[in-house]
Amino acid sequence: MAEKKEATLDLSKMRVPNMEFVVYIVALVVAMIVIAISDALTIAAWFQFYLITTAIYILSRGIAKAHNVTE
């Protein structure tokens, strides 16, 4: 009789662009959920959070890449 193989999920072998991007996406999703269930916050607040977070993310990537330049 053939043995059954167990399927396992090894997260360490997944290809993730970088953890900064994952944290960025998670922060946007959490902010979207908070604003969806909040009565005091509107979609304008989420959009402002999105703009600020995106600007900070792009700046941090630029600084990280500038740090790796060897001339």
Buried (B, 14 or more C-beta within 10 A) or exposed (E): EEEEEEEEEEEEEEEEEEEEEEEBEEBBEEBEEEBEEEEEBEEEBBEEBBEEBEEEBEEEBEEEEEEEEEE
